[in-house]
Amino acid sequence: MAQWMHMSQMIQCLSDETINSLYPPAAFPIEVRHFLAEWIESQRWEELVPDNVEKEGQARALLEQIISLLQSIAHQNANVVDKMKLMQISRNMGMFQQQPLQFGMMVRDILRKERVLLSTTAQMPQTSQYATYSSSESSYRMQDVDHLVLKVLEVQDIRQKMHQLQEELNWEKQNFESLQSPIQQNGLDSSSDMQKLQNHIQQLEYNLKAMSSKRFQLLQECVDCLDQCQTRLTSQLKAWRWEQHKATIGLPFDDNLNPLQTWCEQLLGVNGKLRQELMLIGEIIPELQERLAKLLQVLIQSSLVVDKQPPQVIKTQSKFSTMVRYLLGEKVAPGKPVVLKAHIINELQARNLGSVPGDNVGELINNTAILEHNTSSKSTCATFRNMSIKKIKRADRKGSESVTEEKFALLFSTEITITGCDTPYRIQMISLPLVVIVHGSQDNNALATIIWDCAFSEPDRVPFVVPERVPWRMMYSTLNSKFTSEVQTSHNLDQYNQHFLAQKIFNKPDFADDFSNMSVSWSQFNKEVLPGRPFTFWQWFEGVMELTKKHLKNYWSEGLIFGFIGKQHLHLILKDRPNGTFLLRFSDSEIGGITIAYVSATENGGQKIQNIQPFTKKDLEIRCLGDRIRDIGHITYLYPEFPKDDVFKKFYTEPQPVPVGCGYIPISLQTRVGMVADSDTPSMPPLSDSSQNTVDFSMHQFQQPYSPQEPITPDMIPPGDNIDIDIDTFLQNLSPDN
């Protein structure tokens, strides 16, 4: 019963074709296996062998018991449909009355096939062995492997039958020879018996030859099937690495390697069984042996995977970690530990991995790790915990190429021996491309190189070739996925954001048509500075992304920030709105800034659009955006017409009460916006075209305690804010003890 309990769980994930092959509907339907599971597993089916008359009676008794049990269960079953079906099955089984041994061996073989299937999946995670892969590729994989396992089982079954036939043939030949001598000596005429025996011997020889031919054909089919399964596996491993690569720009990625590990282990087991069957044939079949050897080599080499990639931007003299996993780790021969070594290679060396490595382009510290097996996770990994690039040798740069555009990679290699294999194998795997920097100021440009590479490289490319230009729609899709993944939000950039970003990168602020058919160059992305700005498009976009990630995530996720919008579009949507209507947009003139655009009245009774000086990361660390919006009294409705207190109330913070008797005067921190007459933007002297953040501070907010001998100086005031305080009043109320 225990075997059927496990098998019934597996059946849910098998194809109909595999199930029907395992339980022939016309001979032994799956219902028989289900209803009689405990009884079937308690019988001695393994004792039944072909052409054994003594076992025929045992087989007939088993058949009759099955028919009787089915009829009994049918009569007791309250479900009419089940009752009718079971009665029909019991009648159909009557066809085996003349061949009970054939029926018994069929049941024996079904149980054997079940055990083989269960053993091939024994290494899968216990939580839903098949649930991890839900793609159609997964179902193809299971069907292929199931079909392959059953074929191998059939080869083994034919070998066993051939062995039995050969033993019977040897026995009959011996009988024939022993009968010949008395006949010749006594002159007896037993030609009829001799002829029957000779005919039987000839029949056995014919059957043996036919089975040998069938066996060879099945072996060829098994190798073909193994080749197909392994090709699918190789494709899936590449797909896993490709998705891992794309995760850099925010695309979804399932990093679970357990199903692929099980797949590798299954194919390794099948390869070993087929090599064993070829050896048992007793003759050399070079074609099949060479194919199996090649498939084995590819499988062993393909099973090395960079599970946790190193950072793709690495600063020299800084620690970093990475982890390599070997999917056939449980099959590694015991004894000598397997040590992986990491080397840093440049683009040219990455293109020639098959040849002898050239010059050492960098020096790695702590670049060796041992493959260790974790019994709980059933994974075998080598973890490089404190690796560091001590120095790097750069290639000659072309034209205006900068050091942050040069790509390297880590190459992991080792020599490994698999149990059951005679010779060790040299295996290696390369990491995703990375950029090496020497200063933190290079980080942003290095990240741009990685983003471009991850977003626009092609599968199976020559390392590390990427196109110089890409369609805008691909560029926008990359910006959107990177933005949402970094901010960790489900709120995507909308069509207005997309249009403004296109206007920005193409420098076409007046262009109103579709940008879809235009292409973006690498230079436009992160080499050429934006017109009138000291920064590139990527530097500006990354600054907005970082600000939103750290300070504006909830505002953005709830749709309170309009985001990327040009001033022309801004004026268009706000021109007919009531005074005090405002929206939040990212600054297009400053890296990492958000500004408030609002409708205000002019002196002559008209309207104008005002843009408050952008709030940066530094500003929002001092006072959050919600409180700043509350401070500004002349903005009242979030576009199109939401009362600001209704929308932003949840983001307001309450002032902290001052402890009684502490000797301090309660104060508050506020944002003020100044106005300049006949100006298009708010301002406050001495700053032009800017907002003024007016802050009231208590003494504990200065960098140093105040005393009459220590006058207040500019360095005591938090940077970026003006102080608005009556010093005389302050000193009059100051406690002498303070």
Secondary structure, DSSP 8 states (H G I E B T S, - for coil): -HHHHHHHHHHTTS-HHHHHHHS-TTTS-HHHHHHTHHHHHHS-GGG--TT-HHHHHHHHHHHHHHHHHHHHHHHH---HHHHHHHHHHHHHGGGGTT-HHHHHHHHHHHHHHHHHHHHHTTTS-SS-TTTT--SHHHHHHHHHHHHHHHHHHHHHHHHHHHHHHHHHHHHHHHHHHHHHHHHHHHT---HHHHHHHHHHHHHHHHHHHHHHHHHHHHHHHHHHHHHHHHHHHHHHHHHHHHHHHHGGGT-------HHHHHHHHHHHHHHHHHHHHHHHHSS--HHHHHHHHHHHHHHHHHTEEEEE---SEEETT-EEEEEEEETTGGGB-SSS--EEEEEEEEHHHHTTTTS---S--EEEES-EEE-EEETTTTEEEEEEEEEEEEEE------TT--GGG--EEEEEEEEE-BTT-SS-EEEEEE---BEEESSGGGHHHHHHHHHHHHHH--TT-STT---SEEEHHHHHHHHHHHHHHHHT-S----HHHHHHHHHHHHT-TT--S--TT-EEEHHHHHTSB-TTSSSBHHHHHHHHHHHIIIIIHHHHHTT---BS--HHHHHHHHTTS-TTEEEEEE-SSSTTEEEEEEEEE-TTS-EEEEE---EEHHHHHHS-HHHHHHH-TT--EETTTEEHHHHHGGG--------TTS------B--B----TT-SS--BTTBSSS-B-EE---GGGSSS--BTTB---GGGS-TT-EE---HHHHHHHS-TT-
